[in-house]
Amino acid sequence: QLIDPWKFNRLDGVFCTHRHQDHCDIYTIKSTLKTTNCTFYGPPDTAEKLRRFKVPEDRLFVTRVGKSVKVPGAEVEFLINYDETIRRTGTTDDLPPFEQMATSFLFKTSGGNILFLGDTWYHDGYRAVGENYDIDVAIFDMGSNAPGATDKMPPYDCARLGATLDAKLLIPDHY
């Protein structure tokens, strides 16, 4: 880990887009449970994992698309996330709804609006997000896929997503 989660003595929130290990990490959750009083945010599927990590109900906030919360310095709106990979991880032939599995977080701040998508795939549904929200910065995954895999967006899809969202700045990420 690049940042030692045991060093935090104040966090306003831990925002988990989905339950995969690199977005809902047991070491970060366990350490910040002990060193801070933060609230943990995640969609219903992720909330179940957070409960298994012993996050108490009074520190757990289950996100719902269309809802929002206020944290110091921002309002955080919960938006749709079209992450097909998490929808298909460990599920049967009946795919759960996107809202059950992943959440995008729009941090509305005095310095601008930052949309954090975590992992996602390009999806035409993001057009509505771009039309309905002013997005200054969009942060989302980009990566190289093994042959036949599609879990990370290639640069072309990242550029399409940025244009669809009408974001002013794109920050592709992942490790």
C-alpha positions as CSV (number, residue, x, y, z in Angstrom):
1,Q,0.0,0.0,0.0
2,L,1.2,3.5,-0.8
3,I,-0.5,5.1,2.2
4,D,-0.4,3.5,5.6
5,P,-4.0,3.4,6.7
6,W,-2.9,3.1,10.4
7,K,-1.5,6.7,10.1
8,F,-5.0,8.3,9.7
9,N,-6.4,9.8,12.8
10,R,-9.3,11.6,11.0
11,L,-11.3,10.5,8.0
12,D,-14.7,11.9,7.1
13,G,-15.6,8.8,5.1
14,V,-14.4,5.7,3.3
15,F,-16.2,5.4,0.0
16,C,-16.1,1.9,-1.6
17,T,-17.5,1.8,-5.2
18,H,-17.8,-2.0,-5.0
19,R,-16.6,-5.1,-3.1
20,H,-13.5,-6.1,-5.0
21,Q,-10.4,-6.3,-2.7
22,D,-8.7,-3.3,-4.3
23,H,-11.8,-1.1,-3.6
24,C,-12.9,-2.5,-0.3
25,D,-9.7,-3.6,1.4
26,I,-9.8,-5.4,4.8
27,Y,-6.6,-3.8,6.0
28,T,-7.9,-0.3,5.3
29,I,-11.3,-1.0,6.8
30,K,-9.9,-2.6,10.0
31,S,-7.3,0.1,10.6
32,T,-9.6,3.0,10.0
33,L,-12.3,1.4,12.2
34,K,-9.8,1.6,15.1
35,T,-8.1,5.0,14.3
36,T,-11.0,7.1,13.2
37,N,-14.7,7.6,13.7
38,C,-15.4,7.7,9.9
39,T,-18.5,6.4,8.2
40,F,-18.2,3.7,5.5
41,Y,-20.2,4.1,2.3
42,G,-21.0,1.4,-0.3
43,P,-23.7,-0.1,-2.4
44,P,-25.8,-3.0,-0.9
45,D,-23.5,-5.8,-2.0
46,T,-20.5,-4.0,-0.6
47,A,-22.3,-3.2,2.6
48,E,-22.6,-6.9,3.2
49,K,-18.8,-7.3,2.9
50,L,-18.3,-4.4,5.2
51,R,-20.6,-6.1,7.8
52,R,-18.4,-9.2,7.5
53,F,-15.4,-6.9,8.3
54,K,-17.3,-6.0,11.5
55,V,-18.2,-2.4,10.5
56,P,-20.9,-1.5,13.0
57,E,-24.3,-0.4,11.6
58,D,-24.0,3.0,13.1
59,R,-20.9,3.6,10.9
60,L,-22.2,2.0,7.8
61,F,-24.2,3.9,5.1
62,V,-25.7,1.9,2.3
63,T,-25.7,4.0,-0.9
64,R,-28.7,4.4,-3.1
65,V,-28.5,5.9,-6.6
66,G,-30.2,9.3,-6.6
67,K,-29.5,9.9,-2.9
68,S,-26.8,12.1,-1.3
69,V,-25.0,12.9,1.9
70,K,-23.1,15.9,3.2
71,V,-19.6,15.5,4.5
72,P,-17.2,18.2,5.6
73,G,-16.4,20.3,2.5
74,A,-18.7,18.4,0.1
75,E,-22.0,17.0,-0.8
76,V,-21.6,13.5,-2.2
77,E,-24.2,12.3,-4.6
78,F,-24.6,8.6,-5.4
79,L,-24.8,7.9,-9.1
80,I,-25.2,4.9,-11.4
81,N,-22.1,2.8,-12.1
82,Y,-22.0,0.5,-15.1
83,D,-19.4,-1.9,-13.8
84,E,-20.2,-5.1,-15.7
85,T,-17.2,-6.9,-14.1
86,I,-18.6,-6.7,-10.5
87,R,-22.1,-7.6,-11.8
88,R,-20.6,-10.9,-13.2
89,T,-18.2,-11.7,-10.3
90,G,-19.5,-14.7,-8.4
91,T,-23.1,-14.4,-9.7
92,T,-25.4,-16.8,-11.4
93,D,-27.0,-16.4,-14.8
94,D,-29.4,-13.9,-13.2
95,L,-27.3,-10.7,-13.2
96,P,-28.1,-8.3,-10.3
97,P,-29.0,-4.7,-11.0
98,F,-26.1,-2.3,-11.4
99,E,-27.3,-0.3,-8.3
100,Q,-27.0,-3.4,-6.1
101,M,-23.3,-3.9,-7.0
102,A,-21.6,-0.6,-7.6
103,T,-21.9,3.1,-7.0
104,S,-20.3,6.2,-8.5
105,F,-19.6,9.1,-6.2
106,L,-20.0,12.7,-7.3
107,F,-18.2,14.9,-4.8
108,K,-19.6,18.4,-5.2
109,T,-17.1,20.9,-3.7
110,S,-16.6,24.6,-3.8
111,G,-13.6,23.9,-6.0
112,G,-15.5,21.8,-8.5
113,N,-17.3,18.5,-9.0
114,I,-15.3,15.3,-8.9
115,L,-16.8,12.1,-10.2
116,F,-15.2,8.9,-8.9
117,L,-16.3,5.9,-10.9
118,G,-13.8,3.3,-9.6
119,D,-13.9,0.4,-12.0
120,T,-16.5,0.7,-14.8
121,W,-17.0,-0.1,-18.4
122,Y,-18.0,2.4,-21.1
123,H,-21.8,2.5,-21.3
124,D,-24.1,4.7,-23.2
125,G,-26.1,5.3,-20.0
126,Y,-23.3,7.7,-18.9
127,R,-24.7,10.1,-21.4
128,A,-27.5,10.9,-18.9
129,V,-24.9,11.5,-16.2
130,G,-23.1,14.0,-18.4
131,E,-26.3,15.8,-19.4
132,N,-27.6,16.0,-15.8
133,Y,-24.4,16.9,-13.9
134,D,-21.6,19.4,-14.2
135,I,-18.4,17.3,-14.0
136,D,-15.1,19.0,-13.7
137,V,-13.0,15.9,-13.0
138,A,-13.7,12.3,-13.8
139,I,-11.6,9.5,-12.3
140,F,-12.0,6.0,-13.6
141,D,-10.1,2.8,-14.5
142,M,-7.9,2.3,-17.5
143,G,-5.7,-0.7,-18.1
144,S,-4.3,-3.4,-20.2
145,N,-6.4,-6.5,-20.4
146,A,-5.2,-10.1,-20.9
147,P,-6.3,-11.6,-24.2
148,G,-10.1,-12.1,-24.1
149,A,-10.6,-10.0,-21.0
150,T,-12.5,-6.7,-20.8
151,D,-12.4,-5.7,-17.2
152,K,-10.4,-2.5,-17.7
153,M,-11.2,0.2,-20.2
154,P,-8.7,0.7,-23.0
155,P,-7.6,4.3,-23.7
156,Y,-10.2,4.7,-26.5
157,D,-13.1,3.8,-24.2
158,C,-11.7,6.2,-21.6
159,A,-11.7,9.0,-24.1
160,R,-15.3,8.1,-25.1
161,L,-16.4,8.1,-21.5
162,G,-14.8,11.5,-20.8
163,A,-16.5,13.0,-23.9
164,T,-19.9,11.4,-22.9
165,L,-19.6,12.8,-19.4
166,D,-18.4,16.2,-20.8
167,A,-15.8,16.2,-18.1
168,K,-13.1,18.9,-18.2
169,L,-10.3,16.7,-16.8
170,L,-9.9,13.0,-17.0
171,I,-7.8,11.0,-14.6
172,P,-7.5,7.3,-15.6
173,D,-6.3,5.2,-12.7
174,H,-5.8,1.7,-11.4
175,Y,-3.0,-0.5,-10.1
